Amino acid sequence: MKENKKKKICFISSSGGHLEQIKQLKAVAQKFDHYYVLPRNISTSSFKEKKYLVGDFYRKNRLQFIFRFSYTSLQQLWIFIKEQPDVVITTGAGVVIPTCLLAHFMGKKLVYIESFARMKSLNKTAELLYKYSDLFIVQWEELLKIVPDAVYGGGIY
């Protein structure tokens, strides 16, 4: 007899509005074993759910970006191997790229939810991860003209 394993979800986002949107998925989180991966800053350190805080990277200084991106990628690889999620759900932005690509290349499901703030165009992270996502959700119907394979999910607020 096969054991029915409960799926594990990794919720990952940057801070600010992206984090506020991922918090709206609380009903989904409650149904599954889950954890969060968030950039380390004042707003995420007080977050009460099971979480891992990782470094963030900034794109203004190329040398600094390469170092920080590499460091953050290694942190996320360690978390991914330790937790072994079945599904990664993200609302973006930049800091989520390593975990999302790991999910894709390791055969896990990737769900990308484009930001509510994006009504007419995708953000850079969404443009990159669209082709790797198993499910790409937009919160505005107008975006279906740009990403016709996306699913319109309405607002998550």
MOQUICOR-V366270 format. One record per backbone hydrogen bond with DSSP energy under -0.5 kcal/mol. NH is the residue of the N-H (numbers start at 1). CO is the residue of the C=O. Records with the same first field share a line. If there is no record, write none. Layout:
NH: CO / CO
This chain:
5: 3
9: 33
10: 87
11: 9 / 35
12: 10 / 89
13: 37
14: 92
18: 15
20: 16
21: 17
22: 18
23: 19
24: 20 / 21
25: 22
26: 23
28: 25
29: 25
30: 26
31: 27 / 28
32: 28 / 29
33: 7
35: 9
36: 50
37: 11
38: 52
39: 13
40: 54
41: 39
45: 41
46: 42
47: 44
52: 36
54: 38 / 52
62: 60
65: 61
66: 62
67: 63
68: 64
69: 65
70: 66
71: 67
72: 68
73: 69
74: 70
75: 71
76: 72
77: 73
78: 74
79: 75
80: 76
81: 77
82: 78
83: 79
84: 80
86: 8
87: 8
88: 109
89: 10
90: 111
91: 12
92: 12
96: 93
97: 94
100: 96
101: 97
102: 98
103: 99
104: 100
105: 101
106: 102
107: 104
108: 103
109: 86
111: 88
112: 110 / 135
113: 90
114: 112 / 137
118: 115
119: 117
127: 123
128: 124
129: 125
130: 126
132: 129
133: 129 / 130
134: 110
135: 110
137: 112 / 135
138: 151
143: 140
144: 141
145: 142
146: 143
147: 143
150: 147
151: 136
153: 138 / 151
154: 138
